[in-house]
Amino acid sequence: MLTLNYAKPVEGKNFAITLKKELSNIAPQIPAETQDLWAKKLEQTLPDFQPKDLLNYIALDDTGYFVLNDTVLEPKFGSEFNQAFLDIWLSPQSSFKRLQSKLLGENKTEQPSDYPTPPRQLETAPVENESKDPQPLPHTPGLSGSQSVEAS
């Protein structure tokens, strides 16, 4: 899965055109007709993006698809597109080399302030003598460890 987090508005059509140009640079072995077909499909698939939008590309063995925030975008793409799309971002010939370390999780940066802060480590206190030897709870008739109780 490849995730792109948008920091500013981007027109979907312009993004599709950028992807096609990049694809022709890094994968000249893919026929121009195929690249044109993918570009048209991308233009029809990708909406305009707003700040904080998350675009995921899920690449499976034989198919791939985009998910914008929590919405699956149709249509799906084939395995040849999967590899080409990932190469756009990760190939040594990519124009997006400066993003590669972030995409690969190698360059961890601080989270933006609009992300929730991670929970703090709970403080622990030393155990007092009286709680060092805990006693089992009293037995409740009719209940064993494998039964459950339904709330009414």
Buried (B, 14 or more C-beta within 10 A) or exposed (E): EBEBEBEEEBEBBEBBBBBBEBBBEBBEEBEEEBBEEBBEBBBEBBBEBEEEBEBBBBBEEEBBBBBBEEEEBEEBBEEEBBBBBBBBBBBEEBBBEEBBEEBEEEEEEEEEEEEEEEEEEEEEEEEEEEEEEEEEEEEEEEEEEEEEEEEE
